[in-house]
Amino acid sequence: MSTDFGLRLKTVREEKGLKREDVANKIGTSAAIIGRYERNERTPSIDIAKNIAEALEVSLDYLVGDTTVLLKDKKMMYRLEILQKVKPDYKERILYMLDVMLKDAQNNSLQEKLA
């Protein structure tokens, strides 16, 4: 795990208004251990890191630095999981429609700013 883990753990925890004790209680460890993870003095096992991600409602990929995208919306994660299972031809149509709608939303946002 990269040194991003500790920083990302601390940042997400603080953004959610949680104390180290809160995270520790959710995963069955101590606040001192969470502090060591945050300072990168100790590296959690994959299972513990997964539990921390679940407790903070973020992806493990985000915590370990494999992605810069922090998905805070569990419904969006669920939709992405479903999309992964859709047949390729349907997936392309869905993504095309999504692209059209996103462009429209961006244009409307830009027009509102210019008005």
Secondary structure, DSSP 8 states (H G I E B T S, - for coil): --THHHHHHHHHHHHTT--HHHHHHHHTS-HHHHHHHHTTSS---HHHHHHHHHHHTS-HHHHHTS-S-----HHHHHHHHHHHHS-HHHHHHHHHHHHHHHHHHHHHHHHHHH-
